[in-house]
Amino acid sequence: MADRPEIPHFPRTASVEAYGKGGFYFGDMSHVGSLLFLPDAVWGWDVTEPAQIDRYSLQRVFDNANAIETLIVGTGTDVWIAPRPLREQLRAVGIVLDTMQTGPAVRTYNIMIGERRRVAAALIAVP
C-alpha cells in the first residue's frame, strides 16, 4: 500500500450523502475510491477488497481509538468476516467491529453519527 498522506480529505466528520460509481459524495464534495470516516476527519483509504483490511490499513482507526467505540466496515459488494486477530486487536483498544456490505454500512454509519455516537467507518467503494 502507498504511504498514507498526512492531510485529510475533509477536516471533520461527515455523513455519506451518496455512494456508487467507484466513490462517495460527502460534505458537498466527491471522492473516487475508498474512504475512512473518522470522528475528526475523512481520509482516502487505499483498500479495494476485504482481503486488504488489516491492522496496517486501519492504522488511523487504531491511532484514534480513544474517540471511537464502533468501527463500521463496508466491504464493497462482498460479505466478509474479519479474522479473529483483527477483531481481538480492535477489542483490545475498546473498539467494536461490525462488518457488512458498503450499502448497509453507509446507512448504519449515517444513523449512528446522527445519534452522535462515537463511530468510524472504513468504506470500500462500489461500482
Phi and psi restraints in degrees (value plus and minus 20) as a CYANA .aco file:
   2 ALA   PHI     -91.0   -51.0
   2 ALA   PSI     137.9   177.9
   3 ASP   PHI     -80.1   -40.1
   3 ASP   PSI     126.1   166.1
   4 ARG   PHI     -99.3   -59.3
   4 ARG   PSI     109.6   149.6
   5 PRO   PHI     -86.8   -46.8
   5 PRO   PSI     131.5   171.5
   6 GLU   PHI    -115.4   -75.4
   6 GLU   PSI     -21.2    18.8
   7 ILE   PHI    -130.0   -90.0
   7 ILE   PSI     104.5   144.5
   8 PRO   PHI     -88.3   -48.3
   8 PRO   PSI     138.4   178.4
   9 HIS   PHI     -90.0   -50.0
   9 HIS   PSI     -53.2   -13.2
  10 PHE   PHI    -168.5  -128.5
  10 PHE   PSI     108.2   148.2
  11 PRO   PHI    -103.6   -63.6
  11 PRO   PSI      -0.3    39.7
  12 ARG   PHI    -179.0  -139.0
  12 ARG   PSI     154.4   194.4
  13 THR   PHI     -86.0   -46.0
  13 THR   PSI     134.9   174.9
  14 ALA   PHI    -173.4  -133.4
  14 ALA   PSI     129.6   169.6
  15 SER   PHI    -106.3   -66.3
  15 SER   PSI     140.0   180.0
  16 VAL   PHI    -111.5   -71.5
  16 VAL   PSI      96.8   136.8
  17 GLU   PHI    -105.1   -65.1
  17 GLU   PSI     -49.7    -9.7
  18 ALA   PHI    -182.1  -142.1
  18 ALA   PSI     138.3   178.3
  19 TYR   PHI    -169.5  -129.5
  19 TYR   PSI     142.0   182.0
  20 GLY   PHI     103.5   143.5
  20 GLY   PSI     157.0   197.0
  21 LYS   PHI      33.3    73.3
  21 LYS   PSI      13.2    53.2
  22 GLY   PHI      62.0   102.0
  22 GLY   PSI      -7.2    32.8
  23 GLY   PHI    -184.5  -144.5
  23 GLY   PSI    -180.7  -140.7
  24 PHE   PHI    -160.3  -120.3
  24 PHE   PSI     134.4   174.4
  25 TYR   PHI    -141.7  -101.7
  25 TYR   PSI     105.6   145.6
  26 PHE   PHI    -177.7  -137.7
  26 PHE   PSI     130.8   170.8
  27 GLY   PHI      30.5    70.5
  27 GLY   PSI      17.8    57.8
  28 ASP   PHI      41.1    81.1
  28 ASP   PSI       6.0    46.0
  29 MET   PHI    -160.5  -120.5
  29 MET   PSI     144.6   184.6
  30 SER   PHI    -143.3  -103.3
  30 SER   PSI     138.9   178.9
  31 HIS   PHI    -165.4  -125.4
  31 HIS   PSI     111.8   151.8
  32 VAL   PHI    -113.9   -73.9
  32 VAL   PSI     106.5   146.5
  33 GLY   PHI      95.5   135.5
  33 GLY   PSI     159.5   199.5
  34 SER   PHI    -100.3   -60.3
  34 SER   PSI     138.4   178.4
  35 LEU   PHI    -159.7  -119.7
  35 LEU   PSI     132.1   172.1
  36 LEU   PHI    -128.9   -88.9
  36 LEU   PSI     100.9   140.9
  37 PHE   PHI    -122.3   -82.3
  37 PHE   PSI      86.7   126.7
  38 LEU   PHI    -127.0   -87.0
  38 LEU   PSI     146.0   186.0
  39 PRO   PHI     -79.1   -39.1
  39 PRO   PSI     -45.9    -5.9
  40 ASP   PHI    -132.8   -92.8
  40 ASP   PSI     -26.2    13.8
  41 ALA   PHI    -191.0  -151.0
  41 ALA   PSI     143.9   183.9
  42 VAL   PHI    -133.4   -93.4
  42 VAL   PSI     110.7   150.7
  43 TRP   PHI    -142.7  -102.7
  43 TRP   PSI     126.6   166.6
  44 GLY   PHI     -83.1   -43.1
  44 GLY   PSI     127.0   167.0
  45 TRP   PHI    -152.6  -112.6
  45 TRP   PSI      98.4   138.4
  46 ASP   PHI    -103.8   -63.8
  46 ASP   PSI      33.2    73.2
  47 VAL   PHI    -146.9  -106.9
  47 VAL   PSI     111.7   151.7
  48 THR   PHI    -140.6  -100.6
  48 THR   PSI     -28.8    11.2
  49 GLU   PHI    -172.2  -132.2
  49 GLU   PSI     132.7   172.7
  50 PRO   PHI     -76.7   -36.7
  50 PRO   PSI     -51.7   -11.7
  51 ALA   PHI     -80.3   -40.3
  51 ALA   PSI     -38.9     1.1
  52 GLN   PHI    -106.4   -66.4
  52 GLN   PSI     -24.6    15.4
  53 ILE   PHI    -102.4   -62.4
  53 ILE   PSI      97.9   137.9
  54 ASP   PHI    -174.5  -134.5
  54 ASP   PSI    -196.2  -156.2
  55 ARG   PHI     -79.0   -39.0
  55 ARG   PSI     -59.2   -19.2
  56 TYR   PHI     -83.4   -43.4
  56 TYR   PSI     -67.5   -27.5
  57 SER   PHI     -88.4   -48.4
  57 SER   PSI     -40.4    -0.4
  58 LEU   PHI    -124.1   -84.1
  58 LEU   PSI      -1.7    38.3
  59 GLN   PHI     -76.1   -36.1
  59 GLN   PSI     -58.4   -18.4
  60 ARG   PHI     -82.5   -42.5
  60 ARG   PSI     -52.9   -12.9
  61 VAL   PHI     -85.4   -45.4
  61 VAL   PSI     -68.3   -28.3
  62 PHE   PHI     -80.9   -40.9
  62 PHE   PSI     -58.6   -18.6
  63 ASP   PHI     -84.6   -44.6
  63 ASP   PSI     -44.6    -4.6
  64 ASN   PHI    -131.0   -91.0
  64 ASN   PSI       1.2    41.2
  65 ALA   PHI     -75.9   -35.9
  65 ALA   PSI     -51.5   -11.5
  66 ASN   PHI     -87.0   -47.0
  66 ASN   PSI     -35.5     4.5
  67 ALA   PHI    -127.8   -87.8
  67 ALA   PSI     -17.2    22.8
  68 ILE   PHI    -146.2  -106.2
  68 ILE   PSI     109.1   149.1
  69 GLU   PHI    -122.9   -82.9
  69 GLU   PSI     -52.0   -12.0
  70 THR   PHI    -152.9  -112.9
  70 THR   PSI     115.1   155.1
  71 LEU   PHI    -132.8   -92.8
  71 LEU   PSI      98.8   138.8
  72 ILE   PHI    -114.4   -74.4
  72 ILE   PSI     104.7   144.7
  73 VAL   PHI    -132.3   -92.3
  73 VAL   PSI      99.7   139.7
  74 GLY   PHI    -113.2   -73.2
  74 GLY   PSI      96.7   136.7
  75 THR   PHI    -115.8   -75.8
  75 THR   PSI       7.7    47.7
  76 GLY   PHI      52.4    92.4
  76 GLY   PSI    -153.1  -113.1
  77 THR   PHI    -117.9   -77.9
  77 THR   PSI     -23.0    17.0
  78 ASP   PHI    -108.5   -68.5
  78 ASP   PSI     132.5   172.5
  79 VAL   PHI    -115.0   -75.0
  79 VAL   PSI     111.7   151.7
  80 TRP   PHI    -159.7  -119.7
  80 TRP   PSI     115.6   155.6
  81 ILE   PHI    -127.7   -87.7
  81 ILE   PSI     102.2   142.2
  82 ALA   PHI     -83.1   -43.1
  82 ALA   PSI     120.5   160.5
  83 PRO   PHI     -81.6   -41.6
  83 PRO   PSI     125.8   165.8
  84 ARG   PHI     -72.1   -32.1
  84 ARG   PSI     -64.7   -24.7
  85 PRO   PHI     -77.7   -37.7
  85 PRO   PSI     -59.6   -19.6
  86 LEU   PHI     -86.8   -46.8
  86 LEU   PSI     -64.5   -24.5
  87 ARG   PHI     -79.0   -39.0
  87 ARG   PSI     -61.7   -21.7
  88 GLU   PHI     -88.4   -48.4
  88 GLU   PSI     -58.7   -18.7
  89 GLN   PHI     -82.8   -42.8
  89 GLN   PSI     -62.7   -22.7
  90 LEU   PHI     -87.2   -47.2
  90 LEU   PSI     -64.5   -24.5
  91 ARG   PHI     -79.6   -39.6
  91 ARG   PSI     -56.1   -16.1
  92 ALA   PHI     -83.1   -43.1
  92 ALA   PSI     -45.2    -5.2
  93 VAL   PHI    -124.6   -84.6
  93 VAL   PSI      -6.5    33.5
  94 GLY   PHI      64.8   104.8
  94 GLY   PSI       0.2    40.2
  95 ILE   PHI    -130.5   -90.5
  95 ILE   PSI     109.1   149.1
  96 VAL   PHI    -108.6   -68.6
  96 VAL   PSI     111.8   151.8
  97 LEU   PHI    -122.0   -82.0
  97 LEU   PSI     112.0   152.0
  98 ASP   PHI    -152.7  -112.7
  98 ASP   PSI      97.1   137.1
  99 THR   PHI    -128.8   -88.8
  99 THR   PSI     124.4   164.4
 100 MET   PHI    -185.6  -145.6
 100 MET   PSI     149.8   189.8
 101 GLN   PHI     -81.4   -41.4
 101 GLN   PSI     138.6   178.6
 102 THR   PHI     -79.6   -39.6
 102 THR   PSI     -60.8   -20.8
 103 GLY   PHI     -76.7   -36.7
 103 GLY   PSI     -77.6   -37.6
 104 PRO   PHI     -81.5   -41.5
 104 PRO   PSI     -52.3   -12.3
 105 ALA   PHI     -84.3   -44.3
 105 ALA   PSI     -62.4   -22.4
 106 VAL   PHI     -80.5   -40.5
 106 VAL   PSI     -67.3   -27.3
 107 ARG   PHI     -83.8   -43.8
 107 ARG   PSI     -62.4   -22.4
 108 THR   PHI     -84.7   -44.7
 108 THR   PSI     -65.2   -25.2
 109 TYR   PHI     -79.4   -39.4
 109 TYR   PSI     -67.8   -27.8
 110 ASN   PHI     -80.5   -40.5
 110 ASN   PSI     -61.2   -21.2
 111 ILE   PHI     -82.8   -42.8
 111 ILE   PSI     -64.9   -24.9
 112 MET   PHI     -86.5   -46.5
 112 MET   PSI     -59.3   -19.3
 113 ILE   PHI     -92.4   -52.4
 113 ILE   PSI     -49.1    -9.1
 114 GLY   PHI     -83.4   -43.4
 114 GLY   PSI     -48.9    -8.9
 115 GLU   PHI    -108.1   -68.1
 115 GLU   PSI     -14.6    25.4
 116 ARG   PHI      39.5    79.5
 116 ARG   PSI      16.6    56.6
 117 ARG   PHI    -100.1   -60.1
 117 ARG   PSI     139.4   179.4
 118 ARG   PHI    -107.7   -67.7
 118 ARG   PSI      62.5   102.5
 119 VAL   PHI    -145.3  -105.3
 119 VAL   PSI     129.5   169.5
 120 ALA   PHI    -149.9  -109.9
 120 ALA   PSI     140.0   180.0
 121 ALA   PHI    -156.9  -116.9
 121 ALA   PSI     115.5   155.5
 122 ALA   PHI    -133.7   -93.7
 122 ALA   PSI      89.5   129.5
 123 LEU   PHI    -138.5   -98.5
 123 LEU   PSI      99.1   139.1
 124 ILE   PHI    -101.3   -61.3
 124 ILE   PSI     109.4   149.4
 125 ALA   PHI     -83.8   -43.8
 125 ALA   PSI     125.4   165.4
 126 VAL   PHI    -137.0   -97.0
 126 VAL   PSI     133.5   173.5
